[in-house]
Amino acid sequence: MKNMLPILPFSAALTLALLVSACGKQEAVGDVPSSEELARQADAASKAIRDEAAALAGNGPQAAVDLASMESYTNALRGYTIMVPSDWTVDESASDDNGRVYTETPGDAKLAVTWVENREDIAWNKAVETVEDGNVAMKGEAVGDNEYRASGILTNGLKSNQRMLRKPDGTMVLAEVTYAANEAQSMDPLATMILDSLTLQ
């Protein structure tokens, strides 16, 4: 009886043998990075990109804010809450039922947050005009109909970051963080976190 299997040329047979042997090859598990390691590498790469972009913009890498170093101040009477660095002290002489003033010791940083009665939007419009007309270095923008943000360098060499939120009853809450302009690189992230934490009740 004749052999029914086809006779392959030597080169074809060798190629087939190599393909069959390669199909069974496996990488060692230890050589494959874990998902945690891949995530860590992605985070590091992302941070490097952000730091490089900040350096090119002349800002340099910015320090992260430690959430454990923050505490909340809630004004139940006026209906708002804001986060404040726990080592900042209350200036009792400048604080009242409407809000508080916090200062950083020994630095020049200050947070002032207060409630303002806003009849027929007169106070709101005046506050916006003060930012936009009072100092050409200050830049402001509306975020929706009930929020206004501004920042810039004041004439006294301090950097000011401001936030205004309007409540449903028309009253508003103003928050401002100021600090030496030459400390902006280290203080900007903290100021942003403080102002972003301002919420109405």
N, C-alpha and C positions, 0 to 999 in steps of 0.2 A: 504494500500500500504506500502510495506516495505521501510525503510530508506536505500537508496543506498550508503550513505557515510560510509567509513570504520571506524570501531571503533578502535581508537588508544589506546595503553597502556598509563597510566598516565605519565610515565617518558618520553615517546616519545612526547606526547602532550606538556609537559612542555618545552622540548628542542626546539620544533618548535616555541613555543610562545616567548622564549628568542631570538631566531634567528631573528624573525620578528621584535621584538622591537629594537634589536641592529642595524638593517639596517637603521633605521630612525635617529640614533644618529649622531649629528654633533658637531664638535669642535667649540668653540667660535672664531670669526675672530680675536679678540684681542690677542689670545694666539699664533697665528702663526706669526713668525718673518717676517718683510718685506724684500724685495729683497735687499734694501739698508743696512739693519741691517746684513743680511747674508753676503753681500760683505764686510762690515766692520769687521765682525768676521773672515772672511777668510783672509783679509789683516793682521789683528793683529796676527793670527796664523802663517801666512807666515813669518812675521817680527820676531816673537819669534823664529822660527826655524832658520832663518838666523843669528840672534844674538847669539843663542846658539852655532851654528856651528863656528861663528867667535870667540866666547869666548873660545871654545875648541881648536881652532887654535892659541890662544894667541893674537888675534887681537882686541877682544872686539867689541861692536856695533859701526858702523861708522856713522858719522853725514851726514845728507842729505845736498845737495848743493842747496842754494836758487837761482833759475834762475833769480829772479828779481835783484840780486846783480851783474849780469854779463852784459857786453856790448861787442859789436863786433868791431874788428879792421879788416878793409879790405884794402889790398894793391892792388889797381886797376892796378898799373904798372906791378906787378909781378903775379897777378892773384890768390890770395888766401884770405881766411877769417878765423879768429879764435876768439873765445870768451875769454874775459879777465875780471877778477873781477874789478868792477867799481872803487874800492878804491885803486887799484894798480896804481902807477905813472910811467910815461914814463921817462926812462933814456935817455935824448936827446943826451948826449955825446956818447952813445953806439949805437944809432939808426941812420939809413940812409934810402935811397930810397928802399933798399932791404928788410928791416924789422925793427922791434923794440925790445927793451929790456924794460921789465916792472919789477918793484920791489915793494915788499910789505913793508910798513912802519908801525910799527917799526920792523917787523919780517925779517927773512933772505930769504924769498921765492923770487924766480925770474923766470920770463918767458922770454926766448929769442927765437924769431922766425925770420927766414931769408930765403931769396931765394938764391940759389947757382947755378951758371952756371955749367953744368955737361957734359963736352965734352967726348963722347965715354965711358960714365959710369965710368970715372976715379974718379970723386968726390964721386959718389955713393959707389963704392967699397972701397975707402979709408975711408969713414965715417963708413961703416959696420966693416971694419978691426979695426978701432980705438975703437969701442965699444967692439968687441969680444977679441981683443988682449991687449987693453990698461989697462983693469982692470978686474981681474978674478971675482970680485963680480958683475959685470954687466952681465946681461943675456939679449940676444936679439933673436928675431925671425922674419922671413919674413912672411908677410901676403899677399899672392899673389906675383905678379912680381913687383909691384910698391909701396909697403908699407913695412916699417921696424919699429919695436917697440922694445924698450929696457928699462930696469930699473935696479937699483941696488944702492949700497952704495959706494960713492966715497971715496978716501983716506982722504979727508978733513972733513969727517963726515957728508957730505950732501947726501941726497938721490936724485938721478937723474932719471927722467922719460923722455924718448925721443921718438919722432915720426918723421919719414922721409917719405915724399910722393914724388913720381916721376911723373912729368907732361908728357903729350904726346910728347912734343918737346925735352924730355930728361933732361930738367932742373929739379931741385928739391927744395922742401921746408923743412927746418929743424925746429923743435920746441922742446924746452927742458924746463922742469919745475924742479927747484931744491929748496930744503928746508932742514931744519935740520932733520936728520934721526930720532931723538927722537920725532918728531912731525908727523911722518908718519901716525899714526892712524887717526888724524884729517885732514891731508892734502892730503892723497891718493885719496879720492873721488873727491876733487877739481881738482887735477892734471889730473886725468882720464877724467873728464868732459872737461877741457880745451883742452887736446890733441885730444879727440874724436870729438871736434867741428871743428878741422882743416879741411877745405875743399878747393879744388882747383876750379878755375873758367876757 
